[in-house]
């Protein structure tokens, strides 16, 4: 059970951090006219940045522990 929790901890944290970054981007930069697709709504901004965070969690890894084919 601990291995499964540890496996999903990094993507969950990156997704939450991305969503918070999206919310911050919406409030700090945003879109004043409302015509911007991503930044006109806080939910779409959070979803977009959350997906970006989730994708980054797969790129940023711990490296090779004991088996490395490189």
LUMRO-313700 format. One line per field, with one value per atom (N, C-alpha, C, O): residue number from 0; residue in three letters; atom name; z, x, y. Coordinates in steps of 0.1 Angstrom, whole numbers, plus 2048, in hexadecimal, padded with zeros to 3 digits. Each point is the difference from the previous one (the first is absolute). Last residue first. Example, Ala and Ser with C-alpha at 12.3 -4.5 7.8 and 13.67 -1.06 7.14 Angstrom:
2
resi [1; 1; 1; 1; 0; 0; 0; 0]
resn [SER; SER; SER; SER; ALA; ALA; ALA; ALA]
name [N; CA; C; O; N; CA; C; O]
zz [847; 800; 808; 801; 7FE; 800; 800; 807]
xx [880; 809; 7F8; 805; 7FE; 7F7; 809; 80A]
yy [7EA; 80B; 80B; 80B; 7BC; 80C; 80C; 800]
***
This chain:
70
resi [69; 69; 69; 69; 68; 68; 68; 68; 67; 67; 67; 67; 66; 66; 66; 66; 65; 65; 65; 65; 64; 64; 64; 64; 63; 63; 63; 63; 62; 62; 62; 62; 61; 61; 61; 61; 60; 60; 60; 60; 59; 59; 59; 59; 58; 58; 58; 58; 57; 57; 57; 57; 56; 56; 56; 56; 55; 55; 55; 55; 54; 54; 54; 54; 53; 53; 53; 53; 52; 52; 52; 52; 51; 51; 51; 51; 50; 50; 50; 50; 49; 49; 49; 49; 48; 48; 48; 48; 47; 47; 47; 47; 46; 46; 46; 46; 45; 45; 45; 45; 44; 44; 44; 44; 43; 43; 43; 43; 42; 42; 42; 42; 41; 41; 41; 41; 40; 40; 40; 40; 39; 39; 39; 39; 38; 38; 38; 38; 37; 37; 37; 37; 36; 36; 36; 36; 35; 35; 35; 35; 34; 34; 34; 34; 33; 33; 33; 33; 32; 32; 32; 32; 31; 31; 31; 31; 30; 30; 30; 30; 29; 29; 29; 29; 28; 28; 28; 28; 27; 27; 27; 27; 26; 26; 26; 26; 25; 25; 25; 25; 24; 24; 24; 24; 23; 23; 23; 23; 22; 22; 22; 22; 21; 21; 21; 21; 20; 20; 20; 20; 19; 19; 19; 19; 18; 18; 18; 18; 17; 17; 17; 17; 16; 16; 16; 16; 15; 15; 15; 15; 14; 14; 14; 14; 13; 13; 13; 13; 12; 12; 12; 12; 11; 11; 11; 11; 10; 10; 10; 10; 9; 9; 9; 9; 8; 8; 8; 8; 7; 7; 7; 7; 6; 6; 6; 6; 5; 5; 5; 5; 4; 4; 4; 4; 3; 3; 3; 3; 2; 2; 2; 2; 1; 1; 1; 1; 0; 0; 0; 0]
resn [UNK; UNK; UNK; UNK; UNK; UNK; UNK; UNK; UNK; UNK; UNK; UNK; UNK; UNK; UNK; UNK; UNK; UNK; UNK; UNK; UNK; UNK; UNK; UNK; UNK; UNK; UNK; UNK; UNK; UNK; UNK; UNK; UNK; UNK; UNK; UNK; UNK; UNK; UNK; UNK; UNK; UNK; UNK; UNK; UNK; UNK; UNK; UNK; UNK; UNK; UNK; UNK; UNK; UNK; UNK; UNK; UNK; UNK; UNK; UNK; UNK; UNK; UNK; UNK; UNK; UNK; UNK; UNK; UNK; UNK; UNK; UNK; UNK; UNK; UNK; UNK; UNK; UNK; UNK; UNK; UNK; UNK; UNK; UNK; UNK; UNK; UNK; UNK; UNK; UNK; UNK; UNK; UNK; UNK; UNK; UNK; UNK; UNK; UNK; UNK; UNK; UNK; UNK; UNK; UNK; UNK; UNK; UNK; UNK; UNK; UNK; UNK; UNK; UNK; UNK; UNK; UNK; UNK; UNK; UNK; UNK; UNK; UNK; UNK; UNK; UNK; UNK; UNK; UNK; UNK; UNK; UNK; UNK; UNK; UNK; UNK; UNK; UNK; UNK; UNK; UNK; UNK; UNK; UNK; UNK; UNK; UNK; UNK; UNK; UNK; UNK; UNK; UNK; UNK; UNK; UNK; UNK; UNK; UNK; UNK; UNK; UNK; UNK; UNK; UNK; UNK; UNK; UNK; UNK; UNK; UNK; UNK; UNK; UNK; UNK; UNK; UNK; UNK; UNK; UNK; UNK; UNK; UNK; UNK; UNK; UNK; UNK; UNK; UNK; UNK; UNK; UNK; UNK; UNK; UNK; UNK; UNK; UNK; UNK; UNK; UNK; UNK; UNK; UNK; UNK; UNK; UNK; UNK; UNK; UNK; UNK; UNK; UNK; UNK; UNK; UNK; UNK; UNK; UNK; UNK; UNK; UNK; UNK; UNK; UNK; UNK; UNK; UNK; UNK; UNK; UNK; UNK; UNK; UNK; UNK; UNK; UNK; UNK; UNK; UNK; UNK; UNK; UNK; UNK; UNK; UNK; UNK; UNK; UNK; UNK; UNK; UNK; UNK; UNK; UNK; UNK; UNK; UNK; UNK; UNK; UNK; UNK; UNK; UNK; UNK; UNK; UNK; UNK; UNK; UNK; UNK; UNK; UNK; UNK; UNK; UNK; UNK; UNK; UNK; UNK]
name [N; CA; C; O; N; CA; C; O; N; CA; C; O; N; CA; C; O; N; CA; C; O; N; CA; C; O; N; CA; C; O; N; CA; C; O; N; CA; C; O; N; CA; C; O; N; CA; C; O; N; CA; C; O; N; CA; C; O; N; CA; C; O; N; CA; C; O; N; CA; C; O; N; CA; C; O; N; CA; C; O; N; CA; C; O; N; CA; C; O; N; CA; C; O; N; CA; C; O; N; CA; C; O; N; CA; C; O; N; CA; C; O; N; CA; C; O; N; CA; C; O; N; CA; C; O; N; CA; C; O; N; CA; C; O; N; CA; C; O; N; CA; C; O; N; CA; C; O; N; CA; C; O; N; CA; C; O; N; CA; C; O; N; CA; C; O; N; CA; C; O; N; CA; C; O; N; CA; C; O; N; CA; C; O; N; CA; C; O; N; CA; C; O; N; CA; C; O; N; CA; C; O; N; CA; C; O; N; CA; C; O; N; CA; C; O; N; CA; C; O; N; CA; C; O; N; CA; C; O; N; CA; C; O; N; CA; C; O; N; CA; C; O; N; CA; C; O; N; CA; C; O; N; CA; C; O; N; CA; C; O; N; CA; C; O; N; CA; C; O; N; CA; C; O; N; CA; C; O; N; CA; C; O; N; CA; C; O; N; CA; C; O; N; CA; C; O; N; CA; C; O; N; CA; C; O; N; CA; C; O; N; CA; C; O]
zz [73E; 7F8; 800; 7FA; 81E; 7F3; 7F8; 7F4; 843; 7F6; 7F3; 7FF; 837; 7F2; 7F6; 800; 82E; 800; 7F2; 7FD; 80A; 80D; 800; 806; 7D8; 801; 80E; 806; 7F2; 7FA; 802; 803; 809; 80B; 7FA; 807; 7DC; 807; 80A; 802; 7DB; 80B; 808; 807; 7D5; 7FB; 80B; 7FF; 80A; 7F9; 7FB; 7FF; 815; 80B; 7F9; 807; 7DF; 805; 80A; 802; 7ED; 7F6; 805; 7FD; 81E; 800; 7F6; 802; 800; 80C; 800; 804; 7DB; 7FD; 80C; 7FE; 807; 7F6; 7FD; 7FE; 81D; 807; 7F7; 804; 7EA; 807; 809; 802; 7E6; 7F7; 807; 7FC; 81E; 7FA; 7F6; 800; 815; 80A; 7FA; 802; 7E4; 802; 80A; 7FE; 7F9; 7F5; 801; 7FC; 826; 7FF; 7F5; 801; 805; 809; 800; 802; 7D4; 80A; 80A; 7FC; 7DF; 802; 80C; 805; 7E6; 80C; 802; 80A; 7D1; 80C; 80C; 80B; 7CA; 803; 80D; 808; 7E9; 801; 805; 80A; 7F3; 7F4; 800; 7F6; 82C; 801; 7F3; 7FF; 811; 7F6; 801; 7FC; 81F; 803; 7F7; 804; 80F; 7F3; 803; 805; 81A; 7FC; 7F2; 7F8; 82F; 7F2; 7FA; 7FB; 833; 7FE; 7F2; 7FE; 810; 808; 7FD; 800; 7EA; 7FD; 807; 7FA; 810; 7F3; 7FC; 7FA; 82D; 802; 7F3; 7FF; 7FF; 807; 802; 7FF; 7EE; 7F7; 806; 7FA; 822; 7F7; 7F5; 7FD; 81F; 808; 7F8; 801; 7EC; 801; 808; 7FC; 800; 7F3; 801; 7FA; 82B; 7FF; 7F2; 800; 808; 80A; 7FE; 801; 7E7; 7FA; 809; 7FB; 813; 7F5; 7FA; 7FB; 829; 804; 7F4; 801; 7F6; 807; 805; 7FF; 7EC; 7F6; 807; 7FB; 822; 7F8; 7F6; 7FF; 81C; 808; 7F7; 801; 7F4; 7FC; 807; 7FD; 80D; 7F1; 7FB; 7F6; 838; 7FC; 7F1; 7FB; 817; 804; 7FC; 7FC; 7FC; 7F7; 804; 7F7; 824; 7F3; 7F6; 7F8; 833; 801; 7F2; 7FD; 809; 800; 800; 7FA]
xx [8CE; 807; 80F; 808; 7D4; 804; 807; 802; 7F4; 801; 805; 80B; 7E6; 800; 7FF; 7F6; 80B; 809; 801; 809; 7E4; 802; 80B; 80B; 7EC; 801; 803; 80A; 7DB; 80C; 800; 7F6; 7E8; 80A; 80D; 80A; 7D3; 800; 80B; 808; 7D9; 809; 800; 7F6; 7EE; 80D; 80A; 80B; 7C7; 806; 80E; 808; 7DE; 804; 806; 807; 7E7; 80E; 804; 80C; 7C8; 80A; 80E; 809; 7D5; 7FF; 80A; 807; 7F3; 807; 801; 80A; 7DC; 80E; 809; 80A; 7C8; 804; 80F; 807; 7E5; 801; 804; 808; 7F0; 80D; 801; 80C; 7CC; 80B; 80D; 809; 7D0; 801; 80C; 807; 7F0; 805; 801; 80A; 7E4; 80E; 806; 80B; 7C7; 808; 80E; 809; 7DB; 7FF; 808; 807; 7F3; 80A; 800; 80A; 7EB; 7F8; 80B; 809; 806; 7F4; 7F7; 7F8; 833; 801; 7F4; 7FF; 805; 805; 7FF; 7FC; 7F5; 7FA; 804; 7F8; 802; 80B; 7FA; 7F8; 7EF; 801; 80B; 800; 7F4; 7F8; 800; 7F8; 81F; 7F5; 7F7; 7F4; 834; 7F7; 7F3; 7F6; 82C; 7FC; 7F5; 7F6; 836; 7F2; 7FE; 809; 81A; 802; 7F2; 7FB; 808; 80B; 800; 802; 7DE; 7FE; 80A; 7FD; 806; 7F3; 7FF; 7FB; 82A; 801; 7F4; 800; 7FF; 808; 802; 800; 7EB; 7F7; 808; 7FA; 81E; 7F6; 7F7; 7FC; 823; 807; 7F6; 801; 7F0; 801; 808; 7FD; 7FE; 7F3; 801; 7F9; 82D; 7FD; 7F2; 7FF; 80F; 809; 7FD; 800; 7EA; 7FB; 808; 7FA; 815; 7F3; 7FA; 7FB; 82D; 803; 7F3; 7FF; 7FD; 806; 803; 7FD; 7F3; 7F6; 805; 7F9; 825; 7F7; 7F5; 7FC; 823; 806; 7F7; 7FF; 7F2; 802; 806; 7FB; 7FB; 7F7; 802; 7F9; 822; 7FF; 7F8; 804; 7FE; 80C; 800; 806; 7D7; 7FF; 80C; 7FE; 804; 7F5; 7FE; 7FE; 81F; 806; 7F6; 804; 7EE; 808; 807; 802; 7E3; 7F8; 809; 7FC]
yy [81E; 80A; 7FE; 807; 7E1; 7FB; 80A; 7FD; 7F6; 80B; 7FB; 7FA; 7F8; 7FB; 80B; 808; 801; 7F5; 7FA; 7F9; 834; 7FB; 7F5; 801; 82A; 7F2; 7FB; 805; 829; 7FA; 7F1; 7FA; 827; 7FE; 7FA; 800; 821; 7F3; 7FF; 809; 818; 801; 7F3; 7FE; 803; 803; 801; 7FB; 7FD; 7F5; 802; 7F7; 82C; 7F6; 7F3; 7F9; 82B; 803; 7F5; 7FE; 801; 7FC; 802; 7F8; 817; 7F2; 7FB; 7F6; 838; 7FB; 7F1; 7FA; 81A; 803; 7FB; 7FA; 804; 7F6; 802; 7F6; 82A; 7F3; 7F5; 7F7; 834; 7FF; 7F3; 7FC; 80B; 7FF; 7FF; 7F8; 80D; 7F3; 7FF; 7F6; 834; 7F6; 7F2; 7F9; 829; 803; 7F6; 7FC; 802; 7FB; 803; 7F8; 818; 7F1; 7FA; 7F7; 839; 7FA; 7F1; 7FA; 827; 7F9; 7FA; 7F9; 81F; 808; 7F9; 807; 7E9; 809; 808; 808; 7D8; 7FA; 809; 7FB; 814; 7F3; 7FB; 7FB; 839; 7F6; 7F3; 7FF; 82A; 7F9; 7F5; 7F8; 82B; 7F4; 7F7; 7F7; 834; 801; 7F4; 801; 804; 80B; 800; 804; 7D5; 805; 80B; 7FC; 7ED; 7FF; 806; 802; 800; 804; 801; 80A; 7EB; 80A; 805; 80C; 7D2; 80C; 80B; 80C; 7CA; 806; 80D; 80A; 7DC; 806; 807; 80B; 7DB; 80C; 808; 80C; 7CB; 809; 80D; 80B; 7D2; 805; 80A; 80A; 7E0; 80A; 805; 80C; 7D3; 80C; 80B; 80C; 7C9; 807; 80D; 80A; 7DC; 805; 807; 80B; 7DD; 80C; 807; 80D; 7CA; 80B; 80C; 80B; 7D1; 804; 80B; 80A; 7E1; 809; 805; 80B; 7D7; 80C; 80A; 80C; 7C8; 808; 80D; 80A; 7D7; 806; 809; 80A; 7E0; 80A; 806; 80C; 7CF; 80C; 80C; 80B; 7C5; 80B; 80D; 809; 7D0; 801; 80B; 807; 7ED; 807; 802; 80A; 7DC; 80E; 808; 80C; 7C7; 806; 80E; 809; 7DE; 802; 806; 808; 7EB; 80C; 803; 80C; 7CD; 80C; 80D; 809]
***
